[in-house]
């Protein structure tokens, strides 16, 4: 009965469409279509607390794997049939344990995943066997993260063929990030400064209250690292400029962009240290009102990269979509009027963009479809 209800809901859901006005290049003469689908969970409680933060798309684009922190399991979601296929159980403790404070799960290949925490990254088979663990303390990072040193980011990229681990290292003293490359065969580490990240310290907000209990609130620009082929793409939300590390050439590249619709980067100055939580939150809302850039993602069918950006205000949120070719040259941009809030977890599948949406505590997706008009 529950499945029938979902089927009817999917069939009856309203479908929006609009001819894009504020668009150029790739998006010219294009029509956006919007619909919504819900995943049949088979009476299981899917893990939605973190808005699918620790989830990843399979290589063939047919399944979404979602880490369930409560059940210590990985949920395999069939995106073609809109249902939960199965759950892979894992262990918290023991020789095959994932450990505490797990942050991110990523697909490594069709049979393996990586699960990363604050101090290590482990490679697992989908049947729960631990194949390898990389402990960050074995590499020459600049001091312990809990003592104000350096911390390897939660999103990492394991390259078992080249025996490398890529990630963004947060340096507490500089309040900024560098690209970190851990060489697993000799325990060496490279730290590469990132020009497009230079202004991150200017947009880091802090509030500390010391009384009967210490309250510590911080917010800083979100950063991204993703691998597509031989490109490890590095992004942050304050600027449209992208950088990428070419794993074949062992070289770092940077490319700035000019938009006809939005600012190319955040431009205002903000007060960074605050004496009250209210002042902290007011200033941070102003920050969100300027343009914010999300990480790029790959559309396999159309062979293009997409990247969302947005301006978030109390009355209205404007969402934009930019397209890039395989070499990350910008080929078009558009306002997406159908989207009225910051896109949550999203990915491209079969030429459409799927955006996670919690619908009455069920896993749903808004699907953004693009149709060329003759």
C-alpha positions as CSV (number, residue, x, y, z in Angstrom):
1,X,0.0,0.0,0.0
2,X,2.9,2.3,0.9
3,X,4.6,1.7,-2.4
4,X,1.3,2.3,-4.3
5,X,0.9,5.7,-2.5
6,X,4.4,6.7,-3.6
7,X,3.7,5.6,-7.2
8,X,0.5,7.7,-7.3
9,X,2.4,10.7,-5.8
10,X,5.1,10.5,-8.4
11,X,2.5,10.3,-11.2
12,X,0.5,13.2,-9.9
13,X,3.3,15.5,-8.8
14,X,3.1,18.9,-10.6
15,X,5.6,19.4,-13.4
16,X,6.9,22.9,-13.9
17,X,8.5,24.2,-17.1
18,X,9.7,27.5,-18.2
19,X,11.7,29.0,-21.1
20,X,14.9,30.4,-19.7
21,X,15.2,34.2,-20.1
22,X,18.5,35.1,-18.3
23,X,20.8,32.6,-20.1
24,X,23.6,32.4,-22.5
25,X,25.6,30.0,-24.6
26,X,24.9,26.4,-23.6
27,X,21.6,27.3,-22.1
28,X,20.3,29.4,-25.0
29,X,16.9,28.4,-26.3
30,X,16.5,25.9,-23.5
31,X,13.5,24.9,-21.4
32,X,13.8,23.8,-17.8
33,X,11.4,21.0,-16.6
34,X,11.0,20.2,-12.9
35,X,9.5,17.1,-11.3
36,X,9.8,15.3,-8.0
37,X,10.2,11.6,-7.1
38,X,10.2,9.7,-3.8
39,X,12.3,6.6,-2.9
40,X,10.4,3.6,-1.7
41,X,12.2,2.7,1.5
42,X,10.5,-0.7,2.0
43,X,9.5,0.4,5.5
44,X,13.1,1.0,6.4
45,X,14.2,4.3,8.0
46,X,16.7,5.8,5.5
47,X,19.3,8.0,7.0
48,X,18.4,11.6,6.2
49,X,19.8,13.6,9.2
50,X,22.8,15.0,7.4
51,X,21.0,15.7,4.1
52,X,22.9,12.9,2.3
53,X,26.2,14.6,3.1
54,X,27.9,11.2,3.3
55,X,26.6,9.7,0.1
56,X,28.0,9.0,-3.3
57,X,26.9,8.1,-6.8
58,X,27.9,4.7,-8.3
59,X,30.2,4.8,-11.3
60,X,27.4,3.7,-13.7
61,X,25.0,6.3,-12.2
62,X,22.4,3.7,-11.4
63,X,22.7,3.7,-7.6
64,X,23.2,6.2,-4.8
65,X,25.1,4.8,-1.8
66,X,24.2,6.5,1.5
67,X,26.0,6.0,4.8
68,X,23.6,5.3,7.7
69,X,25.4,6.6,10.9
70,X,22.7,5.2,13.2
71,X,22.6,1.6,11.8
72,X,26.3,1.6,10.8
73,X,25.4,0.5,7.3
74,X,25.5,1.7,3.7
75,X,22.1,2.0,1.9
76,X,22.1,1.1,-1.8
77,X,19.4,3.2,-3.5
78,X,18.2,2.1,-7.0
79,X,17.7,5.4,-8.8
80,X,16.2,3.8,-11.9
81,X,13.5,1.9,-9.9
82,X,13.3,4.6,-7.1
83,X,13.7,2.1,-4.2
84,X,16.0,0.8,-1.6
85,X,17.8,-2.2,-3.0
86,X,19.7,-3.4,0.1
87,X,21.7,-2.4,3.1
88,X,25.4,-3.4,3.6
89,X,26.1,-3.8,7.4
90,X,29.4,-2.6,8.8
91,X,30.9,-2.8,12.3
92,X,31.7,0.1,14.6
93,X,34.5,-1.6,16.6
94,X,36.9,-4.5,16.1
95,X,39.3,-5.4,13.4
96,X,36.8,-4.4,10.7
97,X,35.5,-1.4,12.6
98,X,34.9,1.9,11.0
99,X,35.7,3.7,14.3
100,X,34.1,6.8,15.9
101,X,33.5,10.2,14.4
102,X,33.1,9.0,10.8
103,X,32.7,11.9,8.4
104,X,32.4,10.9,4.8
105,X,31.9,7.7,2.7
106,X,32.9,7.7,-0.9
107,X,32.7,5.1,-3.7
108,X,36.2,3.9,-4.6
109,X,35.1,1.4,-7.3
110,X,32.1,-0.9,-7.9
111,X,33.1,-3.2,-5.0
112,X,34.9,-0.9,-2.5
113,X,34.3,2.3,-0.5
114,X,36.4,4.6,1.5
115,X,35.3,5.8,5.0
116,X,37.1,8.8,6.4
117,X,37.2,10.3,9.9
118,X,39.2,13.1,11.6
119,X,42.4,11.1,11.9
120,X,42.3,8.4,9.2
121,X,40.8,7.0,6.0
122,X,40.0,3.3,5.6
123,X,39.3,1.3,2.4
124,X,36.5,-1.3,2.8
125,X,34.9,-3.9,0.6
126,X,31.1,-3.6,0.5
127,X,30.8,-6.8,2.6
128,X,32.4,-4.8,5.5
129,X,36.0,-6.1,5.4
130,X,38.7,-3.5,6.1
131,X,41.3,-3.7,3.4
132,X,43.6,-0.8,4.5
133,X,43.8,2.2,6.8
134,X,45.8,5.4,6.3
135,X,46.6,7.1,9.6
136,X,47.4,10.8,9.1
137,X,49.7,10.9,12.2
138,X,52.2,8.8,10.2
139,X,52.7,11.8,7.9
140,X,54.5,15.0,8.6
141,X,51.6,17.3,9.2
142,X,52.1,20.6,11.1
143,X,51.1,19.6,14.6
144,X,48.0,17.9,16.1
145,X,44.7,19.4,15.0
146,X,43.4,19.5,18.5
147,X,46.4,21.6,19.4
148,X,46.0,24.2,16.7
149,X,48.1,22.5,14.1
150,X,46.9,21.0,10.8
151,X,43.9,18.9,10.0
152,X,43.3,16.7,6.9
153,X,39.8,17.4,5.5
154,X,37.0,14.9,5.8
155,X,36.6,14.7,2.0
156,X,39.6,12.8,0.5
157,X,40.4,11.0,-2.7
158,X,42.3,7.8,-2.5
159,X,44.3,6.8,-5.6
160,X,45.4,3.2,-5.0
161,X,47.1,2.9,-8.4
162,X,49.4,5.9,-7.7
163,X,49.5,5.2,-4.0
164,X,48.4,8.7,-3.1
165,X,45.7,10.4,-1.0
166,X,44.5,13.8,-2.0
167,X,42.8,16.2,0.4
168,X,42.5,19.8,1.6
169,X,44.6,20.4,4.7
170,X,43.3,23.1,7.1
171,X,46.0,25.1,8.7
172,X,44.7,26.6,11.9
173,X,47.4,29.2,12.2
174,X,46.7,30.7,8.8
175,X,43.0,29.9,8.9
176,X,43.2,28.6,5.4
177,X,43.7,25.5,3.3
178,X,46.4,23.9,1.2
179,X,46.2,21.0,-1.2
180,X,47.7,18.0,0.6
181,X,49.1,14.9,-1.2
182,X,50.1,12.0,0.9
183,X,52.5,9.6,-0.7
184,X,51.5,6.2,0.7
185,X,54.6,4.3,-0.4
186,X,57.2,6.5,1.5
187,X,55.0,8.5,4.0
188,X,55.9,11.8,2.5
189,X,53.5,14.7,2.1
190,X,53.3,17.7,-0.3
191,X,51.5,20.9,0.6
192,X,50.6,23.2,-2.2
193,X,49.2,26.7,-1.7
194,X,46.1,27.6,-3.6
195,X,45.8,31.1,-5.1
196,X,42.0,30.9,-5.3
197,X,41.8,30.2,-1.6
198,X,43.8,33.3,-0.5
199,X,40.9,35.3,0.7
200,X,39.2,32.6,2.8
201,X,40.5,34.1,6.1
202,X,38.7,37.3,5.3
203,X,35.3,35.5,5.4
204,X,35.7,33.4,8.6
205,X,33.3,34.3,11.4
206,X,33.8,33.6,15.1
207,X,31.9,34.0,18.4
208,X,33.3,32.8,21.7
209,X,31.5,33.1,25.0
210,X,33.1,32.1,28.2
211,X,30.9,31.8,31.3
212,X,29.6,28.8,33.2
213,X,30.1,27.0,29.9
214,X,32.2,28.0,26.9
215,X,30.3,28.5,23.6
216,X,32.4,28.5,20.5
217,X,30.7,29.3,17.1
218,X,32.6,29.5,13.9
219,X,31.6,29.6,10.2
220,X,33.9,29.8,7.2
221,X,33.7,29.4,3.5
222,X,32.8,25.9,2.3
223,X,35.4,24.2,0.2
224,X,35.3,21.3,-2.3
225,X,37.6,18.6,-3.7
226,X,36.4,16.1,-6.3
227,X,38.1,13.9,-8.8
228,X,36.9,13.6,-12.4
229,X,39.3,11.5,-14.5
230,X,42.8,12.9,-14.1
231,X,41.5,16.2,-12.7
232,X,41.3,16.8,-8.9
233,X,39.1,19.9,-8.9
234,X,39.4,22.4,-6.0
235,X,36.7,25.0,-5.3
236,X,35.4,27.3,-2.6
237,X,32.2,29.2,-2.2
238,X,33.6,32.8,-2.3
239,X,34.9,32.8,-5.9
240,X,34.0,31.4,-9.3
241,X,37.7,30.6,-10.1
242,X,38.5,26.9,-10.2
243,X,41.8,25.2,-9.7
244,X,42.6,21.6,-10.5
245,X,45.6,19.2,-10.0
246,X,46.3,17.1,-13.1
247,X,47.4,13.7,-11.7
248,X,49.1,12.7,-14.9
249,X,51.1,15.9,-15.4
250,X,51.7,16.4,-11.6
251,X,50.8,20.1,-12.2
252,X,48.3,22.6,-10.7
253,X,46.1,24.8,-13.0
254,X,43.9,27.8,-12.3
255,X,41.1,29.3,-14.4
256,X,39.1,32.5,-13.5
257,X,35.7,33.2,-15.0
258,X,33.6,36.2,-15.8
259,X,29.8,36.1,-15.2
260,X,27.2,38.2,-17.0
261,X,24.6,37.4,-14.3
262,X,26.4,37.6,-11.0
263,X,29.5,38.9,-9.3
264,X,32.6,36.7,-9.8
265,X,33.4,36.6,-6.1
266,X,32.3,38.0,-2.8
267,X,33.2,41.6,-2.6
268,X,32.0,43.1,0.8
269,X,33.9,43.4,4.0
270,X,32.6,41.7,7.1
271,X,33.2,41.9,10.8
272,X,34.8,38.6,11.7
273,X,34.8,38.4,15.5
274,X,31.6,38.9,17.5
275,X,30.6,39.4,21.1
276,X,27.0,37.9,20.8
277,X,25.5,35.0,18.9
278,X,22.9,37.3,17.5
279,X,25.5,39.6,16.0
280,X,27.4,36.6,14.6
281,X,24.2,35.2,12.9
282,X,23.2,38.6,11.4
283,X,26.7,39.1,9.9
284,X,26.7,35.6,8.5
285,X,23.3,36.1,6.9
286,X,24.7,39.2,5.1
287,X,27.6,37.0,3.9
288,X,25.1,34.5,2.5
289,X,23.3,37.3,0.7
290,X,26.2,37.7,-1.7
291,X,27.0,35.1,-4.4
292,X,27.9,31.7,-3.2
293,X,29.5,29.0,-5.4
294,X,29.0,25.3,-4.9
295,X,31.4,22.6,-6.2
296,X,31.2,21.6,-9.9
297,X,29.9,18.1,-10.8
298,X,30.0,16.0,-14.0
299,X,27.2,15.1,-16.4
300,X,28.4,12.0,-18.1
301,X,25.7,11.9,-20.7
302,X,26.2,15.5,-22.0
303,X,29.9,15.5,-21.3
304,X,29.8,18.8,-19.4
305,X,30.5,20.0,-15.9
306,X,27.8,22.0,-14.1
307,X,28.1,24.3,-11.1
308,X,25.4,25.9,-9.0
309,X,25.7,29.3,-7.4
310,X,23.1,31.2,-5.3
311,X,22.3,34.4,-3.5
312,X,20.4,33.7,-0.3
313,X,18.2,36.5,1.2
314,X,15.3,36.6,3.6
315,X,12.8,37.3,0.9
316,X,14.2,35.4,-2.0
317,X,17.0,33.1,-3.1
318,X,18.3,33.3,-6.6
319,X,19.9,30.1,-8.0
320,X,22.2,30.0,-11.1
321,X,23.7,27.2,-13.1
322,X,26.9,27.4,-15.1
323,X,28.2,24.9,-17.7
324,X,31.8,24.1,-18.6
325,X,33.3,21.8,-21.2
326,X,35.7,18.9,-20.5
327,X,38.6,21.3,-20.1
328,X,36.7,23.5,-17.7
329,X,36.1,26.3,-20.2
330,X,32.9,28.1,-19.4
331,X,30.3,27.6,-22.1
332,X,27.1,29.1,-20.6
333,X,25.2,30.3,-17.6
334,X,21.6,30.7,-16.6
335,X,19.3,31.8,-13.8
336,X,17.1,28.8,-12.7
337,X,13.9,30.5,-11.6
338,X,12.2,27.1,-10.7
339,X,14.7,26.6,-7.9
340,X,13.9,28.8,-4.9
341,X,16.5,27.7,-2.3
342,X,20.1,26.6,-2.1
343,X,20.4,23.2,-3.9
344,X,21.1,20.4,-1.3
345,X,23.0,17.2,-2.3
346,X,22.9,17.0,-6.1
347,X,24.4,15.0,-9.0
348,X,23.8,14.4,-12.7
349,X,22.1,11.3,-14.0
350,X,21.0,10.5,-17.5
351,X,21.4,14.2,-18.5
352,X,19.2,15.4,-15.6
353,X,20.2,17.0,-12.3
354,X,18.9,15.3,-9.2
355,X,18.6,17.5,-6.1
356,X,17.9,15.9,-2.7
357,X,14.6,16.9,-1.0
358,X,13.3,15.7,2.4
359,X,9.6,15.1,1.7
360,X,7.7,14.3,5.0
361,X,10.8,12.5,6.3
362,X,11.2,10.4,3.2
363,X,14.1,10.5,0.7
364,X,13.0,12.5,-2.3
365,X,14.6,14.2,-5.3
366,X,13.7,17.2,-7.4
367,X,14.8,16.5,-10.9
368,X,15.9,19.4,-13.1
369,X,15.6,18.5,-16.8
370,X,16.9,20.6,-19.6
371,X,15.2,20.5,-23.0
372,X,16.4,22.3,-26.1
373,X,13.8,24.2,-28.1
374,X,14.0,24.2,-31.9
